[in-house]
Amino acid sequence: MKKNNKKEQLISELFIKVKARFPEIVFKNLEVSPIDKDHIWIVVTANMDEDTEIKMTEYAAQLETEILMDFGYAISIMSENPNSVYA
């Protein structure tokens, strides 16, 4: 994963902004997208109900789009929800 000072700053700011609105998220790790080596995933544990998780994802997507448009970096919040039930 190639990081520079600006990218590290943007990763930190994105996480802080999302956590400020959704304090139940917990940082887990950083990963690289298996499809795009320049796309950084901020993996978080999101112990929340489905509606709240959707709101968090929508909020994060707005911030992620701003980062991509303003700086050209693909950075995303990826949530792992222990409450999710998969059929």
PDB file of N, CA, C and O in Angstrom:
ATOM      1  N   MET A   1       0.847  -1.164   0.000  1.00  0.00           N
ATOM      2  CA  MET A   1       0.000   0.000   0.000  1.00  0.00           C
ATOM      3  C   MET A   1       0.896   1.231   0.000  1.00  0.00           C
ATOM      4  O   MET A   1       1.693   1.435   0.915  1.00  0.00           O
ATOM      5  N   LYS A   2       0.754   2.034  -1.023  1.00  0.00           N
ATOM      6  CA  LYS A   2       1.543   3.251  -1.115  1.00  0.00           C
ATOM      7  C   LYS A   2       0.792   4.379  -0.424  1.00  0.00           C
ATOM      8  O   LYS A   2      -0.326   4.727  -0.802  1.00  0.00           O
ATOM      9  N   LYS A   3       1.442   4.954   0.617  1.00  0.00           N
ATOM     10  CA  LYS A   3       0.847   6.074   1.324  1.00  0.00           C
ATOM     11  C   LYS A   3       1.844   7.214   1.338  1.00  0.00           C
ATOM     12  O   LYS A   3       3.056   7.008   1.396  1.00  0.00           O
ATOM     13  N   ASN A   4       1.309   8.412   1.284  1.00  0.00           N
ATOM     14  CA  ASN A   4       2.119   9.596   1.477  1.00  0.00           C
ATOM     15  C   ASN A   4       1.480  10.410   2.597  1.00  0.00           C
ATOM     16  O   ASN A   4       0.435  10.031   3.125  1.00  0.00           O
ATOM     17  N   ASN A   5       2.098  11.514   2.955  1.00  0.00           N
ATOM     18  CA  ASN A   5       1.589  12.307   4.078  1.00  0.00           C
ATOM     19  C   ASN A   5       0.162  12.788   3.847  1.00  0.00           C
ATOM     20  O   ASN A   5      -0.657  12.748   4.765  1.00  0.00           O
ATOM     21  N   LYS A   6      -0.145  13.240   2.640  1.00  0.00           N
ATOM     22  CA  LYS A   6      -1.491  13.746   2.356  1.00  0.00           C
ATOM     23  C   LYS A   6      -2.512  12.618   2.446  1.00  0.00           C
ATOM     24  O   LYS A   6      -3.588  12.794   3.018  1.00  0.00           O
ATOM     25  N   LYS A   7      -2.176  11.473   1.888  1.00  0.00           N
ATOM     26  CA  LYS A   7      -3.101  10.338   1.930  1.00  0.00           C
ATOM     27  C   LYS A   7      -3.335   9.901   3.381  1.00  0.00           C
ATOM     28  O   LYS A   7      -4.468   9.606   3.760  1.00  0.00           O
ATOM     29  N   GLU A   8      -2.289   9.858   4.181  1.00  0.00           N
ATOM     30  CA  GLU A   8      -2.442   9.511   5.590  1.00  0.00           C
ATOM     31  C   GLU A   8      -3.332  10.521   6.310  1.00  0.00           C
ATOM     32  O   GLU A   8      -4.162  10.144   7.137  1.00  0.00           O
ATOM     33  N   GLN A   9      -3.161  11.791   5.996  1.00  0.00           N
ATOM     34  CA  GLN A   9      -3.985  12.843   6.593  1.00  0.00           C
ATOM     35  C   GLN A   9      -5.451  12.659   6.208  1.00  0.00           C
ATOM     36  O   GLN A   9      -6.337  12.777   7.054  1.00  0.00           O
ATOM     37  N   LEU A  10      -5.707  12.370   4.929  1.00  0.00           N
ATOM     38  CA  LEU A  10      -7.080  12.190   4.461  1.00  0.00           C
ATOM     39  C   LEU A  10      -7.725  10.946   5.072  1.00  0.00           C
ATOM     40  O   LEU A  10      -8.913  10.963   5.397  1.00  0.00           O
ATOM     41  N   ILE A  11      -6.965   9.882   5.229  1.00  0.00           N
ATOM     42  CA  ILE A  11      -7.473   8.661   5.869  1.00  0.00           C
ATOM     43  C   ILE A  11      -7.905   8.989   7.303  1.00  0.00           C
ATOM     44  O   ILE A  11      -8.997   8.620   7.735  1.00  0.00           O
ATOM     45  N   SER A  12      -7.044   9.675   8.017  1.00  0.00           N
ATOM     46  CA  SER A  12      -7.332  10.037   9.402  1.00  0.00           C
ATOM     47  C   SER A  12      -8.553  10.949   9.485  1.00  0.00           C
ATOM     48  O   SER A  12      -9.442  10.720  10.305  1.00  0.00           O
ATOM     49  N   GLU A  13      -8.604  11.971   8.650  1.00  0.00           N
ATOM     50  CA  GLU A  13      -9.726  12.915   8.675  1.00  0.00           C
ATOM     51  C   GLU A  13     -11.049  12.234   8.328  1.00  0.00           C
ATOM     52  O   GLU A  13     -12.074  12.516   8.949  1.00  0.00           O
ATOM     53  N   LEU A  14     -11.029  11.349   7.349  1.00  0.00           N
ATOM     54  CA  LEU A  14     -12.256  10.636   6.971  1.00  0.00           C
ATOM     55  C   LEU A  14     -12.749   9.806   8.141  1.00  0.00           C
ATOM     56  O   LEU A  14     -13.931   9.862   8.482  1.00  0.00           O
ATOM     57  N   PHE A  15     -11.869   9.042   8.759  1.00  0.00           N
ATOM     58  CA  PHE A  15     -12.280   8.216   9.891  1.00  0.00           C
ATOM     59  C   PHE A  15     -12.816   9.080  11.035  1.00  0.00           C
ATOM     60  O   PHE A  15     -13.852   8.759  11.617  1.00  0.00           O
ATOM     61  N   ILE A  16     -12.128  10.156  11.358  1.00  0.00           N
ATOM     62  CA  ILE A  16     -12.536  11.034  12.463  1.00  0.00           C
ATOM     63  C   ILE A  16     -13.919  11.634  12.191  1.00  0.00           C
ATOM     64  O   ILE A  16     -14.756  11.688  13.092  1.00  0.00           O
ATOM     65  N   LYS A  17     -14.162  12.080  10.972  1.00  0.00           N
ATOM     66  CA  LYS A  17     -15.463  12.680  10.635  1.00  0.00           C
ATOM     67  C   LYS A  17     -16.593  11.659  10.737  1.00  0.00           C
ATOM     68  O   LYS A  17     -17.661  11.958  11.272  1.00  0.00           O
ATOM     69  N   VAL A  18     -16.354  10.459  10.225  1.00  0.00           N
ATOM     70  CA  VAL A  18     -17.398   9.431  10.280  1.00  0.00           C
ATOM     71  C   VAL A  18     -17.614   8.992  11.725  1.00  0.00           C
ATOM     72  O   VAL A  18     -18.755   8.804  12.147  1.00  0.00           O
ATOM     73  N   LYS A  19     -16.538   8.828  12.488  1.00  0.00           N
ATOM     74  CA  LYS A  19     -16.669   8.423  13.889  1.00  0.00           C
ATOM     75  C   LYS A  19     -17.367   9.499  14.714  1.00  0.00           C
ATOM     76  O   LYS A  19     -18.084   9.172  15.659  1.00  0.00           O
ATOM     77  N   ALA A  20     -17.178  10.758  14.385  1.00  0.00           N
ATOM     78  CA  ALA A  20     -17.834  11.840  15.116  1.00  0.00           C
ATOM     79  C   ALA A  20     -19.354  11.729  14.986  1.00  0.00           C
ATOM     80  O   ALA A  20     -20.087  12.012  15.933  1.00  0.00           O
ATOM     81  N   ARG A  21     -19.812  11.323  13.822  1.00  0.00           N
ATOM     82  CA  ARG A  21     -21.253  11.191  13.605  1.00  0.00           C
ATOM     83  C   ARG A  21     -21.776   9.821  14.025  1.00  0.00           C
ATOM     84  O   ARG A  21     -22.932   9.693  14.427  1.00  0.00           O
ATOM     85  N   PHE A  22     -20.933   8.802  13.934  1.00  0.00           N
ATOM     86  CA  PHE A  22     -21.313   7.425  14.287  1.00  0.00           C
ATOM     87  C   PHE A  22     -20.270   6.875  15.247  1.00  0.00           C
ATOM     88  O   PHE A  22     -19.397   6.108  14.842  1.00  0.00           O
ATOM     89  N   PRO A  23     -20.355   7.266  16.537  1.00  0.00           N
ATOM     90  CA  PRO A  23     -19.300   6.904  17.502  1.00  0.00           C
ATOM     91  C   PRO A  23     -19.187   5.413  17.784  1.00  0.00           C
ATOM     92  O   PRO A  23     -18.213   4.977  18.399  1.00  0.00           O
ATOM     93  N   GLU A  24     -20.157   4.630  17.350  1.00  0.00           N
ATOM     94  CA  GLU A  24     -20.093   3.191  17.607  1.00  0.00           C
ATOM     95  C   GLU A  24     -19.111   2.456  16.704  1.00  0.00           C
ATOM     96  O   GLU A  24     -18.822   1.284  16.945  1.00  0.00           O
ATOM     97  N   ILE A  25     -18.588   3.114  15.668  1.00  0.00           N
ATOM     98  CA  ILE A  25     -17.620   2.424  14.813  1.00  0.00           C
ATOM     99  C   ILE A  25     -16.268   2.347  15.516  1.00  0.00           C
ATOM    100  O   ILE A  25     -15.904   3.226  16.297  1.00  0.00           O
ATOM    101  N   VAL A  26     -15.536   1.282  15.224  1.00  0.00           N
ATOM    102  CA  VAL A  26     -14.215   1.050  15.806  1.00  0.00           C
ATOM    103  C   VAL A  26     -13.261   0.710  14.666  1.00  0.00           C
ATOM    104  O   VAL A  26     -13.548  -0.157  13.841  1.00  0.00           O
ATOM    105  N   PHE A  27     -12.126   1.400  14.630  1.00  0.00           N
ATOM    106  CA  PHE A  27     -11.113   1.121  13.612  1.00  0.00           C
ATOM    107  C   PHE A  27     -10.606  -0.297  13.781  1.00  0.00           C
ATOM    108  O   PHE A  27     -10.288  -0.727  14.890  1.00  0.00           O
ATOM    109  N   LYS A  28     -10.532  -1.026  12.667  1.00  0.00           N
ATOM    110  CA  LYS A  28      -9.994  -2.384  12.689  1.00  0.00           C
ATOM    111  C   LYS A  28      -8.627  -2.414  12.002  1.00  0.00           C
ATOM    112  O   LYS A  28      -7.635  -2.811  12.613  1.00  0.00           O
ATOM    113  N   ASN A  29      -8.572  -1.996  10.738  1.00  0.00           N
ATOM    114  CA  ASN A  29      -7.299  -1.969  10.024  1.00  0.00           C
ATOM    115  C   ASN A  29      -7.461  -1.249   8.692  1.00  0.00           C
ATOM    116  O   ASN A  29      -8.558  -0.828   8.324  1.00  0.00           O
ATOM    117  N   LEU A  30      -6.359  -1.119   7.985  1.00  0.00           N
ATOM    118  CA  LEU A  30      -6.365  -0.604   6.615  1.00  0.00           C
ATOM    119  C   LEU A  30      -6.087  -1.759   5.684  1.00  0.00           C
ATOM    120  O   LEU A  30      -5.239  -2.605   5.968  1.00  0.00           O
ATOM    121  N   GLU A  31      -6.795  -1.797   4.575  1.00  0.00           N
ATOM    122  CA  GLU A  31      -6.571  -2.821   3.556  1.00  0.00           C
ATOM    123  C   GLU A  31      -6.525  -2.155   2.197  1.00  0.00           C
ATOM    124  O   GLU A  31      -6.932  -1.005   2.031  1.00  0.00           O
ATOM    125  N   VAL A  32      -6.026  -2.895   1.238  1.00  0.00           N
ATOM    126  CA  VAL A  32      -6.016  -2.447  -0.139  1.00  0.00           C
ATOM    127  C   VAL A  32      -7.097  -3.226  -0.886  1.00  0.00           C
ATOM    128  O   VAL A  32      -7.236  -4.436  -0.706  1.00  0.00           O
ATOM    129  N   SER A  33      -7.845  -2.538  -1.707  1.00  0.00           N
ATOM    130  CA  SER A  33      -8.869  -3.204  -2.501  1.00  0.00           C
ATOM    131  C   SER A  33      -8.227  -4.291  -3.358  1.00  0.00           C
ATOM    132  O   SER A  33      -7.181  -4.059  -3.965  1.00  0.00           O
ATOM    133  N   PRO A  34      -8.834  -5.464  -3.415  1.00  0.00           N
ATOM    134  CA  PRO A  34      -8.269  -6.522  -4.258  1.00  0.00           C
ATOM    135  C   PRO A  34      -8.392  -6.202  -5.750  1.00  0.00           C
ATOM    136  O   PRO A  34      -7.725  -6.824  -6.576  1.00  0.00           O
ATOM    137  N   ILE A  35      -9.226  -5.254  -6.088  1.00  0.00           N
ATOM    138  CA  ILE A  35      -9.439  -4.886  -7.495  1.00  0.00           C
ATOM    139  C   ILE A  35      -8.537  -3.733  -7.927  1.00  0.00           C
ATOM    140  O   ILE A  35      -8.094  -3.688  -9.074  1.00  0.00           O
ATOM    141  N   ASP A  36      -8.263  -2.797  -7.009  1.00  0.00           N
ATOM    142  CA  ASP A  36      -7.493  -1.598  -7.336  1.00  0.00           C
ATOM    143  C   ASP A  36      -6.477  -1.345  -6.227  1.00  0.00           C
ATOM    144  O   ASP A  36      -6.855  -0.951  -5.124  1.00  0.00           O
ATOM    145  N   LYS A  37      -5.213  -1.561  -6.501  1.00  0.00           N
ATOM    146  CA  LYS A  37      -4.166  -1.426  -5.479  1.00  0.00           C
ATOM    147  C   LYS A  37      -4.007   0.003  -4.964  1.00  0.00           C
ATOM    148  O   LYS A  37      -3.342   0.217  -3.950  1.00  0.00           O
ATOM    149  N   ASP A  38      -4.602   0.979  -5.640  1.00  0.00           N
ATOM    150  CA  ASP A  38      -4.532   2.366  -5.186  1.00  0.00           C
ATOM    151  C   ASP A  38      -5.747   2.773  -4.357  1.00  0.00           C
ATOM    152  O   ASP A  38      -5.829   3.909  -3.891  1.00  0.00           O
ATOM    153  N   HIS A  39      -6.686   1.854  -4.172  1.00  0.00           N
ATOM    154  CA  HIS A  39      -7.900   2.134  -3.395  1.00  0.00           C
ATOM    155  C   HIS A  39      -7.705   1.590  -1.982  1.00  0.00           C
ATOM    156  O   HIS A  39      -7.567   0.383  -1.781  1.00  0.00           O
ATOM    157  N   ILE A  40      -7.697   2.495  -1.013  1.00  0.00           N
ATOM    158  CA  ILE A  40      -7.485   2.109   0.382  1.00  0.00           C
ATOM    159  C   ILE A  40      -8.826   1.970   1.082  1.00  0.00           C
ATOM    160  O   ILE A  40      -9.704   2.825   0.967  1.00  0.00           O
ATOM    161  N   TRP A  41      -8.959   0.876   1.807  1.00  0.00           N
ATOM    162  CA  TRP A  41     -10.149   0.624   2.609  1.00  0.00           C
ATOM    163  C   TRP A  41      -9.809   0.850   4.076  1.00  0.00           C
ATOM    164  O   TRP A  41      -8.826   0.314   4.589  1.00  0.00           O
ATOM    165  N   ILE A  42     -10.635   1.652   4.743  1.00  0.00           N
ATOM    166  CA  ILE A  42     -10.563   1.789   6.190  1.00  0.00           C
ATOM    167  C   ILE A  42     -11.600   0.811   6.727  1.00  0.00           C
ATOM    168  O   ILE A  42     -12.801   1.072   6.651  1.00  0.00           O
ATOM    169  N   VAL A  43     -11.145  -0.298   7.262  1.00  0.00           N
ATOM    170  CA  VAL A  43     -12.065  -1.333   7.746  1.00  0.00           C
ATOM    171  C   VAL A  43     -12.433  -1.004   9.190  1.00  0.00           C
ATOM    172  O   VAL A  43     -11.569  -0.812  10.045  1.00  0.00           O
ATOM    173  N   VAL A  44     -13.749  -0.944   9.436  1.00  0.00           N
ATOM    174  CA  VAL A  44     -14.251  -0.638  10.771  1.00  0.00           C
ATOM    175  C   VAL A  44     -15.251  -1.703  11.196  1.00  0.00           C
ATOM    176  O   VAL A  44     -15.913  -2.324  10.365  1.00  0.00           O
ATOM    177  N   THR A  45     -15.346  -1.899  12.488  1.00  0.00           N
ATOM    178  CA  THR A  45     -16.411  -2.712  13.045  1.00  0.00           C
ATOM    179  C   THR A  45     -17.548  -1.756  13.354  1.00  0.00           C
ATOM    180  O   THR A  45     -17.366  -0.750  14.040  1.00  0.00           O
ATOM    181  N   ALA A  46     -18.722  -2.086  12.837  1.00  0.00           N
ATOM    182  CA  ALA A  46     -19.880  -1.208  12.990  1.00  0.00           C
ATOM    183  C   ALA A  46     -20.991  -1.966  13.694  1.00  0.00           C
ATOM    184  O   ALA A  46     -21.825  -2.604  13.051  1.00  0.00           O
ATOM    185  N   ASN A  47     -20.997  -1.895  15.009  1.00  0.00           N
ATOM    186  CA  ASN A  47     -21.990  -2.596  15.806  1.00  0.00           C
ATOM    187  C   ASN A  47     -23.250  -1.723  15.883  1.00  0.00           C
ATOM    188  O   ASN A  47     -23.460  -0.997  16.854  1.00  0.00           O
ATOM    189  N   MET A  48     -24.085  -1.811  14.831  1.00  0.00           N
ATOM    190  CA  MET A  48     -25.260  -0.950  14.715  1.00  0.00           C
ATOM    191  C   MET A  48     -26.352  -1.669  13.938  1.00  0.00           C
ATOM    192  O   MET A  48     -26.105  -2.692  13.299  1.00  0.00           O
ATOM    193  N   ASP A  49     -27.561  -1.125  14.000  1.00  0.00           N
ATOM    194  CA  ASP A  49     -28.638  -1.738  13.223  1.00  0.00           C
ATOM    195  C   ASP A  49     -28.475  -1.392  11.744  1.00  0.00           C
ATOM    196  O   ASP A  49     -27.693  -0.514  11.380  1.00  0.00           O
ATOM    197  N   GLU A  50     -29.214  -2.086  10.916  1.00  0.00           N
ATOM    198  CA  GLU A  50     -29.065  -1.954   9.467  1.00  0.00           C
ATOM    199  C   GLU A  50     -29.349  -0.538   8.972  1.00  0.00           C
ATOM    200  O   GLU A  50     -28.634  -0.030   8.109  1.00  0.00           O
ATOM    201  N   ASP A  51     -30.391   0.104   9.512  1.00  0.00           N
ATOM    202  CA  ASP A  51     -30.724   1.462   9.077  1.00  0.00           C
ATOM    203  C   ASP A  51     -29.603   2.441   9.397  1.00  0.00           C
ATOM    204  O   ASP A  51     -29.274   3.301   8.579  1.00  0.00           O
ATOM    205  N   THR A  52     -29.023   2.315  10.571  1.00  0.00           N
ATOM    206  CA  THR A  52     -27.919   3.192  10.955  1.00  0.00           C
ATOM    207  C   THR A  52     -26.699   2.914  10.087  1.00  0.00           C
ATOM    208  O   THR A  52     -25.990   3.842   9.694  1.00  0.00           O
ATOM    209  N   GLU A  53     -26.455   1.666   9.791  1.00  0.00           N
ATOM    210  CA  GLU A  53     -25.311   1.318   8.935  1.00  0.00           C
ATOM    211  C   GLU A  53     -25.484   1.917   7.534  1.00  0.00           C
ATOM    212  O   GLU A  53     -24.517   2.387   6.935  1.00  0.00           O
ATOM    213  N   ILE A  54     -26.694   1.898   7.025  1.00  0.00           N
ATOM    214  CA  ILE A  54     -26.961   2.499   5.710  1.00  0.00           C
ATOM    215  C   ILE A  54     -26.706   4.000   5.766  1.00  0.00           C
ATOM    216  O   ILE A  54     -26.088   4.555   4.857  1.00  0.00           O
ATOM    217  N   LYS A  55     -27.173   4.663   6.821  1.00  0.00           N
ATOM    218  CA  LYS A  55     -26.936   6.103   6.972  1.00  0.00           C
ATOM    219  C   LYS A  55     -25.449   6.400   7.072  1.00  0.00           C
ATOM    220  O   LYS A  55     -24.971   7.372   6.486  1.00  0.00           O
ATOM    221  N   MET A  56     -24.713   5.576   7.805  1.00  0.00           N
ATOM    222  CA  MET A  56     -23.274   5.760   7.927  1.00  0.00           C
ATOM    223  C   MET A  56     -22.591   5.596   6.571  1.00  0.00           C
ATOM    224  O   MET A  56     -21.710   6.378   6.214  1.00  0.00           O
ATOM    225  N   THR A  57     -23.002   4.581   5.823  1.00  0.00           N
ATOM    226  CA  THR A  57     -22.421   4.338   4.505  1.00  0.00           C
ATOM    227  C   THR A  57     -22.692   5.504   3.556  1.00  0.00           C
ATOM    228  O   THR A  57     -21.808   5.915   2.805  1.00  0.00           O
ATOM    229  N   GLU A  58     -23.899   6.029   3.590  1.00  0.00           N
ATOM    230  CA  GLU A  58     -24.243   7.172   2.734  1.00  0.00           C
ATOM    231  C   GLU A  58     -23.437   8.413   3.114  1.00  0.00           C
ATOM    232  O   GLU A  58     -22.945   9.127   2.240  1.00  0.00           O
ATOM    233  N   TYR A  59     -23.303   8.668   4.409  1.00  0.00           N
ATOM    234  CA  TYR A  59     -22.521   9.811   4.867  1.00  0.00           C
ATOM    235  C   TYR A  59     -21.060   9.664   4.448  1.00  0.00           C
ATOM    236  O   TYR A  59     -20.464  10.601   3.918  1.00  0.00           O
ATOM    237  N   ALA A  60     -20.491   8.489   4.688  1.00  0.00           N
ATOM    238  CA  ALA A  60     -19.099   8.237   4.326  1.00  0.00           C
ATOM    239  C   ALA A  60     -18.897   8.378   2.818  1.00  0.00           C
ATOM    240  O   ALA A  60     -17.879   8.908   2.374  1.00  0.00           O
ATOM    241  N   ALA A  61     -19.862   7.907   2.034  1.00  0.00           N
ATOM    242  CA  ALA A  61     -19.744   7.980   0.569  1.00  0.00           C
ATOM    243  C   ALA A  61     -19.637   9.424   0.087  1.00  0.00           C
ATOM    244  O   ALA A  61     -18.897   9.712  -0.853  1.00  0.00           O
ATOM    245  N   GLN A  62     -20.371  10.328   0.726  1.00  0.00           N
ATOM    246  CA  GLN A  62     -20.274  11.746   0.351  1.00  0.00           C
ATOM    247  C   GLN A  62     -18.862  12.274   0.605  1.00  0.00           C
ATOM    248  O   GLN A  62     -18.286  12.962  -0.238  1.00  0.00           O
ATOM    249  N   LEU A  63     -18.318  11.947   1.767  1.00  0.00           N
ATOM    250  CA  LEU A  63     -16.966  12.393   2.102  1.00  0.00           C
ATOM    251  C   LEU A  63     -15.925  11.748   1.192  1.00  0.00           C
ATOM    252  O   LEU A  63     -14.979  12.403   0.755  1.00  0.00           O
ATOM    253  N   GLU A  64     -16.106  10.463   0.911  1.00  0.00           N
ATOM    254  CA  GLU A  64     -15.170   9.732   0.034  1.00  0.00           C
ATOM    255  C   GLU A  64     -15.165  10.324  -1.369  1.00  0.00           C
ATOM    256  O   GLU A  64     -14.113  10.426  -2.001  1.00  0.00           O
ATOM    257  N   THR A  65     -16.333  10.712  -1.852  1.00  0.00           N
ATOM    258  CA  THR A  65     -16.433  11.318  -3.189  1.00  0.00           C
ATOM    259  C   THR A  65     -15.710  12.656  -3.216  1.00  0.00           C
ATOM    260  O   THR A  65     -15.023  12.974  -4.186  1.00  0.00           O
ATOM    261  N   GLU A  66     -15.865  13.444  -2.149  1.00  0.00           N
ATOM    262  CA  GLU A  66     -15.158  14.731  -2.073  1.00  0.00           C
ATOM    263  C   GLU A  66     -13.652  14.522  -2.121  1.00  0.00           C
ATOM    264  O   GLU A  66     -12.945  15.253  -2.815  1.00  0.00           O
ATOM    265  N   ILE A  67     -13.158  13.534  -1.392  1.00  0.00           N
ATOM    266  CA  ILE A  67     -11.716  13.239  -1.391  1.00  0.00           C
ATOM    267  C   ILE A  67     -11.261  12.843  -2.790  1.00  0.00           C
ATOM    268  O   ILE A  67     -10.228  13.310  -3.269  1.00  0.00           O
ATOM    269  N   LEU A  68     -12.035  11.983  -3.441  1.00  0.00           N
ATOM    270  CA  LEU A  68     -11.665  11.534  -4.781  1.00  0.00           C
ATOM    271  C   LEU A  68     -11.651  12.700  -5.768  1.00  0.00           C
ATOM    272  O   LEU A  68     -10.732  12.826  -6.577  1.00  0.00           O
ATOM    273  N   MET A  69     -12.663  13.542  -5.697  1.00  0.00           N
ATOM    274  CA  MET A  69     -12.749  14.664  -6.643  1.00  0.00           C
ATOM    275  C   MET A  69     -11.692  15.731  -6.358  1.00  0.00           C
ATOM    276  O   MET A  69     -11.110  16.288  -7.289  1.00  0.00           O
ATOM    277  N   ASP A  70     -11.441  16.018  -5.083  1.00  0.00           N
ATOM    278  CA  ASP A  70     -10.508  17.086  -4.722  1.00  0.00           C
ATOM    279  C   ASP A  70      -9.044  16.673  -4.778  1.00  0.00           C
ATOM    280  O   ASP A  70      -8.179  17.483  -5.110  1.00  0.00           O
ATOM    281  N   PHE A  71      -8.760  15.393  -4.449  1.00  0.00           N
ATOM    282  CA  PHE A  71      -7.367  14.972  -4.314  1.00  0.00           C
ATOM    283  C   PHE A  71      -6.979  13.789  -5.194  1.00  0.00           C
ATOM    284  O   PHE A  71      -5.794  13.500  -5.354  1.00  0.00           O
ATOM    285  N   GLY A  72      -7.957  13.111  -5.761  1.00  0.00           N
ATOM    286  CA  GLY A  72      -7.677  11.979  -6.643  1.00  0.00           C
ATOM    287  C   GLY A  72      -7.364  10.678  -5.920  1.00  0.00           C
ATOM    288  O   GLY A  72      -6.867   9.737  -6.538  1.00  0.00           O
ATOM    289  N   TYR A  73      -7.647  10.606  -4.618  1.00  0.00           N
ATOM    290  CA  TYR A  73      -7.384   9.396  -3.848  1.00  0.00           C
ATOM    291  C   TYR A  73      -8.682   8.643  -3.582  1.00  0.00           C
ATOM    292  O   TYR A  73      -9.671   9.230  -3.141  1.00  0.00           O
ATOM    293  N   ALA A  74      -8.672   7.343  -3.851  1.00  0.00           N
ATOM    294  CA  ALA A  74      -9.818   6.481  -3.565  1.00  0.00           C
ATOM    295  C   ALA A  74      -9.617   5.894  -2.171  1.00  0.00           C
ATOM    296  O   ALA A  74      -8.751   5.048  -1.950  1.00  0.00           O
ATOM    297  N   ILE A  75     -10.442   6.367  -1.239  1.00  0.00           N
ATOM    298  CA  ILE A  75     -10.388   5.907   0.148  1.00  0.00           C
ATOM    299  C   ILE A  75     -11.827   5.633   0.568  1.00  0.00           C
ATOM    300  O   ILE A  75     -12.705   6.473   0.370  1.00  0.00           O
ATOM    301  N   SER A  76     -12.067   4.464   1.144  1.00  0.00           N
ATOM    302  CA  SER A  76     -13.433   4.097   1.519  1.00  0.00           C
ATOM    303  C   SER A  76     -13.485   3.512   2.920  1.00  0.00           C
ATOM    304  O   SER A  76     -12.558   2.842   3.374  1.00  0.00           O
ATOM    305  N   ILE A  77     -14.607   3.786   3.595  1.00  0.00           N
ATOM    306  CA  ILE A  77     -14.919   3.127   4.857  1.00  0.00           C
ATOM    307  C   ILE A  77     -15.625   1.820   4.508  1.00  0.00           C
ATOM    308  O   ILE A  77     -16.638   1.824   3.809  1.00  0.00           O
ATOM    309  N   MET A  78     -15.095   0.716   4.992  1.00  0.00           N
ATOM    310  CA  MET A  78     -15.702  -0.596   4.773  1.00  0.00           C
ATOM    311  C   MET A  78     -16.101  -1.148   6.134  1.00  0.00           C
ATOM    312  O   MET A  78     -15.255  -1.343   7.007  1.00  0.00           O
ATOM    313  N   SER A  79     -17.396  -1.398   6.308  1.00  0.00           N
ATOM    314  CA  SER A  79     -17.851  -1.819   7.625  1.00  0.00           C
ATOM    315  C   SER A  79     -18.057  -3.333   7.706  1.00  0.00           C
ATOM    316  O   SER A  79     -18.505  -3.991   6.767  1.00  0.00           O
ATOM    317  N   GLU A  80     -17.705  -3.835   8.871  1.00  0.00           N
ATOM    318  CA  GLU A  80     -17.992  -5.227   9.225  1.00  0.00           C
ATOM    319  C   GLU A  80     -18.956  -5.146  10.404  1.00  0.00           C
ATOM    320  O   GLU A  80     -18.603  -4.657  11.478  1.00  0.00           O
ATOM    321  N   ASN A  81     -20.170  -5.628  10.191  1.00  0.00           N
ATOM    322  CA  ASN A  81     -21.187  -5.514  11.229  1.00  0.00           C
ATOM    323  C   ASN A  81     -21.462  -6.874  11.862  1.00  0.00           C
ATOM    324  O   ASN A  81     -21.976  -7.778  11.203  1.00  0.00           O
ATOM    325  N   PRO A  82     -21.117  -7.016  13.145  1.00  0.00           N
ATOM    326  CA  PRO A  82     -21.363  -8.311  13.803  1.00  0.00           C
ATOM    327  C   PRO A  82     -22.852  -8.633  13.961  1.00  0.00           C
ATOM    328  O   PRO A  82     -23.216  -9.771  14.259  1.00  0.00           O
ATOM    329  N   ASN A  83     -23.712  -7.625  13.760  1.00  0.00           N
ATOM    330  CA  ASN A  83     -25.156  -7.851  13.877  1.00  0.00           C
ATOM    331  C   ASN A  83     -25.792  -8.317  12.587  1.00  0.00           C
ATOM    332  O   ASN A  83     -26.962  -8.701  12.575  1.00  0.00           O
ATOM    333  N   SER A  84     -25.032  -8.288  11.489  1.00  0.00           N
ATOM    334  CA  SER A  84     -25.597  -8.695  10.190  1.00  0.00           C
ATOM    335  C   SER A  84     -25.918 -10.172  10.172  1.00  0.00           C
ATOM    336  O   SER A  84     -25.178 -11.005  10.696  1.00  0.00           O
ATOM    337  N   VAL A  85     -27.035 -10.467   9.558  1.00  0.00           N
ATOM    338  CA  VAL A  85     -27.461 -11.859   9.410  1.00  0.00           C
ATOM    339  C   VAL A  85     -27.525 -12.148   7.915  1.00  0.00           C
ATOM    340  O   VAL A  85     -28.233 -11.470   7.172  1.00  0.00           O
ATOM    341  N   TYR A  86     -26.794 -13.140   7.493  1.00  0.00           N
ATOM    342  CA  TYR A  86     -26.758 -13.496   6.082  1.00  0.00           C
ATOM    343  C   TYR A  86     -27.529 -14.788   5.872  1.00  0.00           C
ATOM    344  O   TYR A  86     -27.358 -15.760   6.608  1.00  0.00           O
ATOM    345  N   ALA A  87     -28.375 -14.780   4.863  1.00  0.00           N
ATOM    346  CA  ALA A  87     -29.190 -15.977   4.576  1.00  0.00           C
ATOM    347  C   ALA A  87     -28.397 -16.973   3.761  1.00  0.00           C
ATOM    348  O   ALA A  87     -28.910 -18.040   3.422  1.00  0.00           O
TER     349      ALA A  87
END
